[in-house]
């Protein structure tokens, strides 16, 4: 659970749930991101790859090499406790990466792609 103070001075309690079982099948995620053109990333995730000097081709390669051993946890979003995000840890050269996926009406989406 995480507490946040809003502008009016009241504390808003945000419930975050976690589980150690993936919400989305890894093979579906891999199938969704087979090419650079397939990548759906948030602006923040894309900016992180730029800052880490990871090209889109490498993003695809990293996703395609993920295994269930890379799975870390599944967690709900801060905004909606019904929306789940799967978190994976991966190694790319010397970088230890934190990669977060979710699924919406348009398909799978990369929420985070940052250094751990």
N, C-alpha and C positions, 0 to 999 in steps of 0.2 A: 504494500500500500504506500502511496506517496501523497504527501500533503503539499498543496500549493496555495499561496496567498494571492487572492485576486485584488484588483485595484480598489475595491470598496472596503478592503481590510478583513473580509471574511475568509475563513479557511475552507477551501474546497477539497474534499477528500476524493481522490481518484483511485479506483480499484483496478489493479492490474493483476491479471491471472497468468500463471505460467504452468507449463507442463513439459515433461521430458519426452513426449512423443510428437512426431511431426504431424502437422495438420494437412499438409499438401504432399502428394507423392513426388519424390525427388525426380523420378523419371518424367513426370509431367512438366516439371520446371525445366529440366534439360531439353525436353522436346520443344518447349515454348521459346527457348533462347539458343537456337542452333546457329544463327548467323548474326552479324552486326545489325542488319536491318530488323531482326526480330526483337532486339533489345527494347524493353519499355522500362525506363528508369525515371525516378524522381529527379528534379533539378538538383537537389542536394546530393543524391547518389552520383550523378554525372559529374558534378563539380568535384567531389572527392576523388573520382578516378583521374580527373585532370590534374589535381594537386599531387596525387601519388604517381603521376606520369605512367598510368596504366591505360593503354589504348583499348579501343572497343574490341579489337580482335582478341586481345588478352583477356578481356572481361568474359567473352564467349568461351575461351579455352579454360579459364578458371572455373566457370560454371559447369562446363562439360566434364571436368575432372573431379567434381564433388562426389563424395560417397556418403553413405549413411553414417560413416565414422566421423564425418565433418559436422554432423548435426549437433547443435548445442542445446537449443530449447525452442519452444513455441510460446508466444506471449500475445496477449491482447493489446490493442492500441490504447493510448491514453484517452482518445475521444470516444471509443465505442468498445465495450467489453465483449461484444459479439464478433468483432473482427480480429482474426488471428493472423500472426506473422511468424514465419519460421526463420530461425537464426542459425547460420552456419559459420564455422570458423575455418579458414583456409590459409595455406601458406603460398606465397608467390615470391620467389627469390628470398630476400631477407625480410619481406613484409609479412606480418601476421594480419590477416584480414577478417573483418566482421561483415557478413553479408546477410541482409534481411530481405525476405520475399513475402509477398501477400498476393491474394487473388481478389479481383473485383469483377464487375460486369464485363469488362473488356478482356480479362484474362490475367495472367501472372504479371506482377510488377516488382521491380527491384527497388526497395525502399531505401536501403543503406548499402554502401560499398565502401567501407572505410577501414583505416588501420586500427587494430585492437590496441 
